[in-house]
Amino acid sequence: MELNGIIIKGIGGFYYVEAAGEIYECKARGIFRKQKITPLVGDRVQITVGENNKNSIDCIYDRRNYFN
C-alpha cells in the first residue's frame, strides 16, 4: 500500500512518517544514497507500507525551502 505523508522525525537511518493519521517507521531506499539525497524532517514523501513493519520511503517530493 502506498501513502503520501511528511517526515516528522529521523533517528539513525530510520524516519518516522505521518501519513493517513498514523505514524510509520520507514527506511530510505538505497537510491537516495547513490544520488546523495538525505531525507530531512518536513519533507513530503511517498512511502510503501509492507508486512512485518518493513516500510520504505520511495519518493521525496521537491522541497520548498530548507536550512543549510
Backbone as CSV, one residue per row, in Angstrom:
resi,resn,N_x,N_y,N_z,CA_x,CA_y,CA_z,C_x,C_y,C_z
1,MET,0.851,-1.171,0.000,0.000,0.000,0.000,0.897,1.234,0.000
2,GLU,0.615,2.173,-0.883,1.396,3.400,-0.970,0.610,4.556,-0.369
3,LEU,1.322,5.378,0.411,0.714,6.533,1.072,1.608,7.750,0.889
4,ASN,1.025,8.932,0.952,1.778,10.179,0.976,1.770,10.699,2.402
5,GLY,2.913,11.237,2.840,2.992,11.752,4.200,4.122,12.752,4.341
6,ILE,4.461,13.053,5.600,5.512,14.015,5.906,6.413,13.423,6.983
7,ILE,7.717,13.608,6.822,8.676,13.099,7.806,8.599,13.979,9.047
8,ILE,8.401,13.360,10.209,8.307,14.137,11.444,9.520,13.929,12.343
9,LYS,10.303,12.847,12.093,11.477,12.598,12.927,12.403,11.655,12.182
10,GLY,13.702,11.832,12.361,14.689,10.937,11.766,15.756,10.593,12.781
11,ILE,15.947,9.284,13.045,16.933,8.839,14.032,17.665,7.618,13.494
12,GLY,18.973,7.722,13.335,19.805,6.575,12.990,19.379,5.817,11.750
13,GLY,19.013,6.519,10.696,18.627,5.864,9.455,17.163,5.459,9.382
14,PHE,16.440,5.643,10.469,15.001,5.393,10.475,14.280,6.732,10.452
15,TYR,13.218,6.799,9.669,12.445,8.024,9.535,11.011,7.721,9.943
16,TYR,10.428,8.616,10.702,9.053,8.451,11.165,8.181,9.366,10.334
17,VAL,7.251,8.753,9.612,6.428,9.468,8.651,4.976,9.448,9.108
18,GLU,4.362,10.636,9.162,2.943,10.729,9.477,2.166,10.695,8.171
19,ALA,1.317,9.665,8.037,0.512,9.502,6.826,-0.806,8.844,7.205
20,ALA,-1.877,9.323,6.636,-3.220,8.772,6.859,-3.565,8.680,8.344
21,GLY,-3.138,9.674,9.113,-3.483,9.721,10.531,-2.687,8.785,11.414
22,GLU,-1.662,8.122,10.884,-0.821,7.221,11.667,0.636,7.568,11.445
23,ILE,1.510,7.030,12.315,2.944,7.239,12.182,3.593,5.911,11.819
24,TYR,4.409,5.934,10.756,5.076,4.737,10.253,6.581,4.903,10.377
25,GLU,7.270,3.851,10.823,8.727,3.835,10.867,9.216,3.307,9.527
26,CYS,10.043,4.094,8.840,10.479,3.752,7.487,11.994,3.867,7.359
27,LYS,12.521,3.177,6.362,13.912,3.336,5.957,13.917,3.926,4.564
28,ALA,14.923,4.745,4.266,15.046,5.319,2.928,15.652,4.268,2.001
29,ARG,15.243,4.268,0.762,15.786,3.334,-0.214,17.213,3.722,-0.566
30,GLY,17.997,2.763,-1.025,19.396,2.989,-1.364,19.609,3.958,-2.505
31,ILE,18.625,4.131,-3.346,18.740,5.050,-4.486,19.034,6.474,-4.023
32,PHE,18.518,6.852,-2.863,18.771,8.198,-2.345,20.235,8.363,-1.959
33,ARG,20.835,7.320,-1.389,22.245,7.366,-1.014,23.111,7.524,-2.266
34,LYS,22.764,6.802,-3.324,23.531,6.891,-4.569,23.429,8.281,-5.187
35,GLN,22.265,8.923,-5.043,22.059,10.271,-5.583,22.485,11.354,-4.606
36,LYS,23.021,10.952,-3.445,23.464,11.877,-2.386,22.330,12.783,-1.914
37,ILE,21.138,12.177,-1.742,19.972,12.893,-1.220,19.691,12.357,0.182
38,THR,19.616,13.244,1.155,19.295,12.850,2.520,17.884,13.319,2.855
39,PRO,17.007,12.404,3.253,15.673,12.836,3.683,15.785,13.720,4.924
40,LEU,14.987,14.772,4.970,15.003,15.704,6.093,13.615,15.796,6.719
41,VAL,13.602,16.166,7.995,12.324,16.402,8.678,11.581,17.503,7.936
42,GLY,10.314,17.272,7.675,9.494,18.231,6.954,9.317,17.880,5.490
43,ASP,10.122,16.936,4.985,9.975,16.521,3.584,8.652,15.809,3.372
44,ARG,8.031,16.088,2.254,6.834,15.357,1.842,7.316,14.156,1.041
45,VAL,6.828,12.979,1.405,7.326,11.741,0.828,6.193,10.792,0.452
46,GLN,6.539,9.821,-0.379,5.641,8.709,-0.688,6.273,7.478,-0.065
47,ILE,5.488,6.720,0.704,6.009,5.533,1.366,5.230,4.302,0.919
48,THR,5.904,3.158,1.041,5.252,1.879,0.830,5.179,1.184,2.173
49,VAL,3.972,0.798,2.571,3.768,0.103,3.835,3.770,-1.389,3.518
50,GLY,4.746,-2.094,4.108,4.884,-3.521,3.855,4.520,-4.345,5.071
51,GLU,4.683,-5.650,4.924,4.397,-6.563,6.023,5.541,-6.546,7.035
52,ASN,5.251,-6.949,8.261,6.249,-7.055,9.337,6.990,-5.746,9.575
53,ASN,6.280,-4.630,9.441,6.844,-3.298,9.718,8.036,-2.970,8.816
54,LYS,8.063,-3.497,7.593,9.118,-3.177,6.630,8.588,-2.112,5.682
55,ASN,8.688,-0.872,6.128,8.187,0.264,5.364,9.360,0.997,4.736
56,SER,9.145,1.583,3.562,10.238,2.286,2.897,9.761,3.602,2.313
57,ILE,10.700,4.551,2.237,10.453,5.825,1.576,10.844,5.635,0.119
58,ASP,9.884,5.806,-0.777,10.118,5.556,-2.200,10.374,6.821,-3.003
59,CYS,9.804,7.932,-2.582,9.911,9.165,-3.351,9.933,10.348,-2.384
60,ILE,10.843,11.274,-2.630,10.884,12.524,-1.870,10.473,13.625,-2.835
61,TYR,9.386,14.305,-2.515,8.907,15.375,-3.383,9.791,16.613,-3.235
62,ASP,9.747,17.494,-4.211,10.583,18.698,-4.205,10.356,19.507,-2.933
63,ARG,11.457,20.016,-2.388,11.396,20.857,-1.193,11.088,22.280,-1.578
64,ARG,10.322,22.947,-0.738,10.046,24.365,-0.969,11.150,25.222,-0.374
65,ASN,11.662,24.813,0.796,12.757,25.533,1.439,13.390,24.637,2.498
66,TYR,14.615,24.999,2.925,15.318,24.283,3.985,16.513,25.113,4.447
67,PHE,17.010,24.797,5.642,18.165,25.490,6.194,19.424,24.727,5.864
68,ASN,20.516,25.447,5.588,21.832,24.816,5.372,22.614,24.792,6.637
